[in-house]
Amino acid sequence: MSLQFIGVDPESGQSGSPTAWVDETTQEIVLQGYTADEATRAECVEKNAPGHDKVIPDGESVIRLPAHMIPILREACDAAERAAAVR
């Protein structure tokens, strides 16, 4: 594994910082974030992908996604940015 640091949440301070890396060996995105609260986790389970088990393992907060999901991540980032602009 060879991680390349991409960025960190500039508003998170010195600890507990959501961070993004790229694994140059596997071409996967590696993310660190906060563990969602129970209400959010329950909604994610309820709205899980069709045909998938309706469960999120306890404590998941670091995930790996294949490079082909980058367009989906961009779409999510764009939607979050638009939502933030409305606030």
C-alpha positions as CSV (number, residue, x, y, z in Angstrom):
1,M,0.0,0.0,0.0
2,S,1.2,3.5,-0.9
3,L,-1.0,6.3,0.4
4,Q,-0.9,9.7,-1.1
5,F,-2.4,12.4,1.1
6,I,-5.0,14.4,-0.8
7,G,-6.7,16.7,1.8
8,V,-8.1,17.2,5.2
9,D,-11.2,19.1,6.5
10,P,-9.8,22.6,7.1
11,E,-12.5,23.3,9.8
12,S,-11.9,20.2,11.9
13,G,-8.9,21.4,14.0
14,Q,-5.9,19.3,14.9
15,S,-7.7,16.0,15.8
16,G,-10.6,14.0,14.5
17,S,-10.0,15.4,11.1
18,P,-11.9,13.9,8.1
19,T,-9.2,13.1,5.6
20,A,-8.8,11.7,2.1
21,W,-5.9,9.7,0.6
22,V,-5.4,7.7,-2.6
23,D,-3.8,4.3,-2.5
24,E,-1.5,4.5,-5.4
25,T,-1.0,0.7,-5.4
26,T,-4.7,-0.2,-5.7
27,Q,-6.1,3.1,-7.2
28,E,-8.6,3.2,-4.3
29,I,-9.8,6.2,-2.4
30,V,-9.3,5.9,1.4
31,L,-11.4,8.1,3.6
32,Q,-11.4,8.8,7.3
33,G,-14.5,10.4,8.9
34,Y,-16.8,10.6,11.8
35,T,-19.0,7.6,12.9
36,A,-22.6,8.5,12.0
37,D,-25.2,8.7,14.8
38,E,-27.8,6.0,15.3
39,A,-30.5,7.8,13.4
40,T,-28.3,8.3,10.3
41,R,-27.0,4.7,10.5
42,A,-30.6,3.4,10.7
43,E,-31.6,5.5,7.6
44,C,-28.6,4.2,5.7
45,V,-29.6,0.6,6.5
46,E,-33.1,1.3,5.5
47,K,-32.1,2.9,2.2
48,N,-29.3,0.4,1.4
49,A,-28.7,-0.8,-2.2
50,P,-31.4,-3.2,-3.4
51,G,-30.4,-6.8,-2.8
52,H,-27.8,-6.0,-0.2
53,D,-27.9,-7.0,3.4
54,K,-29.5,-4.3,5.6
55,V,-26.6,-3.8,8.0
56,I,-23.7,-1.5,8.7
57,P,-21.0,-3.1,10.8
58,D,-20.4,-1.3,14.1
59,G,-17.8,1.4,14.1
60,E,-17.2,1.8,10.4
61,S,-15.7,5.1,9.8
62,V,-12.8,4.4,7.4
63,I,-13.8,3.1,4.0
64,R,-12.2,2.2,0.7
65,L,-13.8,2.8,-2.7
66,P,-12.6,1.8,-6.1
67,A,-11.5,4.5,-8.5
68,H,-14.5,3.9,-10.8
69,M,-16.7,5.3,-8.0
70,I,-15.0,8.8,-8.4
71,P,-17.9,10.2,-10.5
72,I,-20.3,9.1,-7.8
73,L,-18.2,10.8,-5.1
74,R,-18.0,14.0,-7.2
75,E,-21.8,14.0,-7.6
76,A,-22.2,13.6,-3.8
77,C,-19.7,16.4,-3.2
78,D,-21.5,18.7,-5.7
79,A,-24.8,17.9,-4.0
80,A,-23.3,18.7,-0.6
81,E,-21.8,21.9,-1.8
82,R,-25.1,23.0,-3.3
83,A,-26.9,22.1,-0.1
84,A,-24.3,24.1,1.9
85,A,-24.8,27.1,-0.3
86,V,-28.5,27.1,0.5
87,R,-27.9,27.2,4.3
